Amino acid sequence: MNYWLMKSEPDVFSYDDLVRKGKEHWDGVRNYTARNNMRAMKKGDTALFYHSNIDKAVVGIMNIVKEAYQDPTTEEIAWVCVDVAPKEKLKNPVTLAAIKANPKLADIKLVKQGRLSVCDITKAEFDEIIRMSKQK
């Protein structure tokens, strides 16, 4: 299994929106690195849901339930989407500031490549963010 972090602006599509829908395609990605990450996703992989711009925090966990296919929001064949389903809302959101302050997360791509909307993370990074979410 691989681990990912996927960003969405909560006023456009939030974790609560995903919970209400039960499953949704993750579309609109127009960065080649992010697109390549989505192409690498496998059914059963796990992703952290990050609210960008407003909250700037990891707020939930989701599963990849369908591998990459043509993004229905464009006719350009270069762009793909994946289907995701909610797994669990975090007890406490883990803010970008808290992630930046944690030396165990110094190399996470969320910080190193901050503009990347879909990035891979290590199991250790995933586990550390989950651990942080259980603290207040």
VOBA-1610 file (N, C-alpha, C; in pm, whole numbers, padded with zeros to 5 digits, always signed):
BEGIN
Met+00085-00119+00000Met+00000+00000+00000Met+00088+00124+00000Asn+00042+00226-00072Asn+00111+00354-00076Asn+00027+00458-00003Tyr+00093+00565+00036Tyr+00029+00673+00110Tyr+00043+00803+00032Trp-00060+00884+00039Trp-00068+01007-00038Trp-00125+01119+00048Leu-00105+01241+00001Leu-00170+01358+00059Leu-00232+01434-00058Met-00362+01464-00046Met-00435+01530-00153Met-00501+01656-00098Lys-00485+01767-00171Lys-00534+01896-00126Lys-00662+01936-00197Ser-00750+01999-00123Ser-00870+02060-00180Ser-00903+02184-00099Glu-00953+02284-00168Glu-01001+02403-00098Glu-01137+02369-00037Pro-01151+02384+00094Pro-01275+02339+00160Pro-01400+02413+00115Asp-01386+02534+00063Asp-01504+02605+00013Asp-01545+02556-00126Val-01459+02475-00190Val-01490+02414-00319Val-01535+02270-00298Phe-01455+02193-00224Phe-01489+02054-00192Phe-01417+02017-00063Ser-01494+01992+00041Ser-01438+01964+00174Ser-01447+01815+00207Tyr-01384+01779+00317Tyr-01394+01640+00362Tyr-01540+01606+00395Asp-01610+01699+00456Asp-01752+01676+00486Asp-01834+01654+00358Asp-01798+01723+00250Asp-01864+01699+00121Asp-01840+01556+00075Leu-01718+01509+00091Leu-01686+01370+00053Leu-01767+01272+00136Val-01779+01297+00265Val-01857+01210+00352Val-02003+01206+00305Arg-02058+01322+00273Arg-02198+01328+00226Arg-02217+01250+00097Lys-02120+01259+00006Lys-02133+01191-00123Lys-02101+01042-00113Gly-02014+01005-00020Gly-01977+00864-00003Gly-01864+00820-00093Lys-01853+00878-00210Lys-01745+00850-00306Lys-01747+00964-00407Glu-01628+01001-00456Glu-01622+01109-00555Glu-01495+01095-00637His-01499+01145-00760His-01376+01148-00838His-01297+01274-00802Trp-01166+01257-00795Trp-01076+01367-00762Trp-01026+01422-00894Asp-01085+01532-00937Asp-01059+01583-01071Asp-00997+01722-01067Gly-00970+01774-01186Gly-00922+01911-01198Gly-00774+01931-01175Val-00698+01823-01157Val-00554+01835-01134Val-00487+01870-01267Arg-00411+01978-01269Arg-00346+02023-01392Arg-00197+02048-01372Asn-00135+01967-01291Asn+00009+01971-01268Asn+00062+01832-01304Tyr+00167+01827-01383Tyr+00216+01698-01433Tyr+00266+01606-01321Thr+00334+01661-01223Thr+00383+01578-01112Thr+00265+01522-01033Ala+00168+01607-01002Ala+00048+01562-00930Ala-00026+01457-01012Arg-00037+01481-01143Arg-00102+01385-01232Arg-00029+01250-01231Asn+00103+01254-01236Asn+00181+01130-01233Asn+00161+01056-01101Asn+00149+01131-00993Asn+00120+01069-00864Asn-00015+00999-00869Met-00114+01062-00928Met-00246+01000-00939Met-00241+00875-01027Arg-00162+00879-01131Arg-00146+00760-01216Arg-00083+00644-01140Ala-00002+00676-01040Ala+00067+00572-00961Ala-00021+00513-00851Met-00134+00576-00823Met-00222+00529-00715Met-00285+00395-00751Lys-00299+00312-00649Lys-00361+00181-00665Lys-00485+00173-00576Lys-00582+00097-00621Lys-00701+00074-00540Lys-00656+00017-00406Gly-00707+00074-00297Gly-00668+00032-00163Gly-00563+00120-00098Asp-00498+00208-00177Asp-00404+00304-00118Asp-00482+00399-00026Thr-00408+00463+00062Thr-00466+00554+00160Thr-00414+00695+00136Ala-00503+00794+00151Ala-00463+00934+00132Ala-00514+01019+00247Leu-00433+01118+00282Leu-00476+01219+00377Leu-00547+01330+00299Phe-00655+01380+00353Phe-00732+01488+00292Phe-00687+01617+00360Tyr-00631+01708+00281Tyr-00578+01834+00332Tyr-00664+01950+00282His-00716+02030+00374His-00789+02151+00339His-00687+02262+00314Ser-00679+02308+00190Ser-00582+02412+00156Ser-00645+02551+00162Asn-00561+02650+00159Asn-00597+02793+00152Asn-00669+02847+00275Ile-00777+02783+00319Ile-00854+02838+00431Ile-00808+02778+00564Asp-00828+02648+00581Asp-00792+02582+00707Asp-00643+02549+00716Lys-00585+02512+00603Lys-00445+02466+00597Lys-00420+02359+00702Ala-00493+02247+00688Ala-00481+02138+00785Ala-00524+02006+00723Val-00460+01900+00770Val-00506+01765+00736Val-00628+01738+00823Val-00738+01699+00758Val-00864+01684+00831Val-00924+01544+00825Gly-00875+01460+00734Gly-00935+01328+00722Gly-00849+01230+00646Ile-00899+01106+00645Ile-00834+00996+00574Ile-00933+00944+00471Met-00882+00912+00354Met-00967+00853+00251Met-00894+00739+00182Asn-00972+00657+00115Asn-00918+00544+00040Asn-00930+00570-00109Ile-00833+00522-00183Ile-00843+00524-00329Ile-00928+00403-00366Val-01041+00426-00433Val-01133+00317-00464Val-01140+00287-00614Lys-01083+00374-00697Lys-01073+00348-00840Lys-00947+00414-00892Glu-00869+00338-00966Glu-00743+00389-01019Glu-00766+00489-01132Ala-00658+00553-01174Ala-00662+00664-01269Ala-00740+00632-01396Tyr-00822+00730-01437Tyr-00894+00724-01563Tyr-00912+00867-01614Gln-00958+00881-01736Gln-00973+01012-01799Gln-01054+01107-01711Asp-01000+01225-01687Asp-01069+01329-01610Asp-01189+01378-01690Pro-01310+01362-01636Pro-01429+01402-01712Pro-01447+01553-01725Thr-01363+01633-01657Thr-01378+01778-01665Thr-01300+01837-01783Thr-01232+01751-01860Thr-01158+01799-01975Thr-01154+01691-02083Glu-01139+01734-02206Glu-01123+01639-02317Glu-00977+01610-02343Glu-00887+01683-02279Glu-00743+01661-02297Glu-00706+01527-02233Ile-00651+01437-02311Ile-00622+01302-02262Ile-00506+01297-02162Ala-00435+01406-02149Ala-00321+01410-02056Ala-00364+01406-01910Trp-00490+01440-01881Trp-00532+01458-01743Trp-00621+01344-01695Val-00595+01301-01574Val-00666+01188-01515Val-00729+01227-01382Cys-00813+01139-01332Cys-00867+01153-01197Cys-00870+01014-01134Val-00893+01008-01006Val-00913+00882-00933Val-01039+00899-00850Asp-01097+00786-00810Asp-01211+00793-00719Asp-01164+00769-00577Val-01218+00847-00485Val-01183+00837-00343Val-01311+00820-00261Ala-01294+00760-00145Ala-01405+00743-00050Ala-01355+00776+00089Pro-01439+00836+00172Pro-01395+00871+00307Pro-01370+00747+00392Lys-01269+00757+00477Lys-01241+00650+00572Lys-01267+00698+00714Glu-01209+00814+00748Glu-01221+00862+00886Glu-01188+01011+00893Lys-01272+01085+00964Lys-01240+01224+00993Lys-01146+01225+01113Leu-01042+01306+01106Leu-00947+01313+01218Leu-01013+01377+01339Lys-00979+01325+01455Lys-01033+01379+01581Lys-00997+01527+01594Asn-00873+01559+01561Asn-00825+01697+01563Asn-00751+01724+01433Pro-00785+01831+01361Pro-00709+01865+01241Pro-00561+01889+01275Val-00476+01853+01182Val-00332+01876+01200Val-00293+01989+01106Thr-00262+02103+01164Thr-00236+02224+01086Thr-00101+02220+01016Leu-00092+02299+00911Leu+00036+02313+00841Leu+00143+02365+00937Ala+00107+02457+01024Ala+00204+02510+01122Ala+00257+02399+01212Ala+00169+02309+01257Ala+00213+02198+01342Ala+00301+02102+01264Ile+00268+02079+01138Ile+00350+01991+01054Ile+00488+02052+01036Lys+00494+02180+01006Lys+00622+02248+00987Lys+00705+02248+01115Ala+00641+02251+01230Ala+00711+02255+01359Ala+00761+02118+01403Asn+00717+02012+01338Asn+00754+01876+01379Asn+00877+01830+01302Pro+00991+01809+01370Pro+01113+01767+01301Pro+01098+01633+01228Lys+01007+01548+01274Lys+00986+01420+01207Lys+00923+01437+01069Leu+00868+01556+01043Leu+00802+01582+00916Leu+00879+01685+00832Ala+01006+01704+00864Ala+01088+01806+00797Ala+01098+01784+00646Asp+01090+01659+00602Asp+01107+01630+00459Asp+00976+01601+00386Ile+00863+01618+00452Ile+00734+01588+00387Ile+00715+01683+00268Lys+00664+01628+00158Lys+00648+01706+00037Lys+00547+01819+00051Leu+00456+01808+00146Leu+00362+01916+00173Leu+00438+02044+00204Val+00553+02032+00269Val+00636+02147+00304Val+00739+02174+00194Lys+00805+02068+00148Lys+00913+02083+00049Lys+00862+02126-00088Gln+00744+02079-00126Gln+00684+02114-00255Gln+00541+02164-00229Gly+00532+02276-00161Gly+00406+02325-00109Gly+00296+02350-00210Arg+00329+02371-00336Arg+00227+02400-00436Arg+00172+02272-00500Leu+00229+02158-00467Leu+00187+02032-00526Leu+00057+01983-00462Ser-00047+01962-00542Ser-00179+01931-00488Ser-00199+01783-00455Val-00118+01696-00514Val-00125+01552-00487Val+00019+01503-00474Cys+00054+01455-00354Cys+00191+01410-00336Cys+00195+01280-00256Asp+00301+01206-00279Asp+00322+01084-00202Asp+00383+01120-00068Ile+00352+01040+00032Ile+00413+01054+00164Ile+00456+00916+00210Thr+00545+00913+00306Thr+00591+00785+00359Thr+00493+00735+00465Lys+00502+00607+00495Lys+00420+00550+00602Lys+00453+00619+00734Ala+00581+00646+00757Ala+00621+00714+00882Ala+00559+00853+00891Glu+00555+00927+00779Glu+00492+01060+00779Glu+00341+01047+00804Phe+00279+00950+00738Phe+00136+00925+00759Phe+00109+00895+00907Asp+00186+00802+00962Asp+00167+00762+01102Asp+00188+00878+01198Glu+00285+00964+01170Glu+00312+01078+01257Glu+00196+01178+01253Ile+00140+01203+01137Ile+00026+01295+01128Ile-00094+01237+01201Ile-00117+01106+01188Ile-00227+01042+01259Ile-00203+01052+01410Arg-00081+01028+01454Arg-00048+01041+01597Arg-00077+01183+01645Met-00037+01283+01568Met-00059+01423+01606Met-00208+01454+01614Ser-00288+01393+01528Ser-00432+01421+01528Ser-00503+01371+01651Lys-00439+01281+01724Lys-00501+01223+01844Lys-00467+01303+01969Gln-00383+01406+01951Gln-00345+01492+02063Gln-00418+01626+02051Lys-00430+01693+02160Lys-00489+01828+02155Lys-00398+01927+02219
//
